[in-house]
Amino acid sequence: ERTVEEIAADLILLLGKKYNHLIIVVDYDGTDARRFAEIMNASGYYNIHYFAGGYDRYVALKGDDFVPETGGCDGC
């Protein structure tokens, strides 16, 4: 299992100086997503969006017709 900090560090390496790259983060309750957004923002990235209410809030915003993608997660 990887930490939020490790994942953010990897993304920073991948994005380089593309500070305006759109980043959307969702997790179960919003705690890790918020921490991730804070790390990315402190590193200069500013087009970051996360759902403070977590995944349940994201689903509610998508509406009744929302069907989540499913499948395995390599490296999660």
Phi, psi and omega per residue, in radians:
E1 nan 2.421 -3.085
R2 -1.872 2.624 3.135
T3 -1.471 2.844 3.069
V4 -1.022 -0.707 -3.133
E5 -1.106 -0.700 3.121
E6 -1.165 -0.732 3.128
I7 -1.140 -0.747 3.105
A8 -1.086 -0.748 3.133
A9 -1.064 -0.717 3.112
D10 -1.134 -0.747 3.137
L11 -1.138 -0.672 3.101
I12 -1.064 -0.709 3.085
L13 -1.115 -0.723 -3.124
L14 -1.203 -0.718 -3.073
L15 -1.396 -0.484 -3.087
G16 1.060 -2.248 -3.082
K17 -1.662 0.366 3.090
K18 -1.447 1.186 -3.005
Y19 -1.145 -0.393 -3.114
N20 -1.652 0.107 3.140
H21 -1.048 2.299 -3.141
L22 -1.165 2.216 3.107
I23 -2.223 2.132 3.099
I24 -2.080 2.242 -3.075
V25 -2.205 2.299 3.094
V26 -2.361 2.361 2.986
D27 -2.425 -3.106 -3.012
Y28 -0.991 -0.910 -3.062
D29 -2.085 0.024 3.105
G30 1.609 -0.200 -3.085
T31 -1.139 -0.920 3.132
D32 -1.181 -0.639 3.122
A33 -1.080 -0.728 3.119
R34 -1.131 -0.789 3.127
R35 -1.066 -0.754 3.110
F36 -1.057 -0.804 3.124
A37 -1.074 -0.689 3.114
E38 -1.109 -0.736 3.129
I39 -1.118 -0.816 -3.117
M40 -1.121 -0.721 3.129
N41 -1.121 -0.736 3.116
A42 -1.121 -0.375 3.124
S43 -1.617 0.070 3.057
G44 1.845 -0.131 3.141
Y45 -1.438 2.394 -3.009
Y46 -2.299 -0.050 3.117
N47 -1.797 1.042 -3.021
I48 -1.969 2.326 3.120
H49 -2.286 2.358 3.057
Y50 -2.463 2.772 -3.118
F51 -1.749 1.889 -3.084
A52 -1.052 -0.502 3.129
G53 -1.490 0.006 3.122
G54 1.369 -2.869 -3.046
Y55 -1.077 -0.698 -3.131
D56 -1.048 -0.692 3.099
R57 -1.169 -0.703 3.097
Y58 -1.034 -0.820 3.129
V59 -1.078 -0.751 3.135
A60 -1.078 -0.690 3.130
L61 -1.205 -0.523 -3.122
K62 -1.270 -0.445 3.091
G63 1.695 3.126 -3.033
D64 -1.176 -0.448 -3.093
D65 -1.499 0.020 -3.089
F66 -1.182 2.234 3.054
V67 -2.142 1.927 -3.095
P68 -1.172 2.566 3.022
E69 -1.268 2.504 3.121
T70 -2.204 2.817 3.088
G71 2.559 3.051 -3.123
G72 -1.281 2.835 3.133
C73 -2.196 1.820 3.119
D74 -1.225 2.143 3.091
G75 1.476 0.129 3.133
C76 -1.415 nan nan
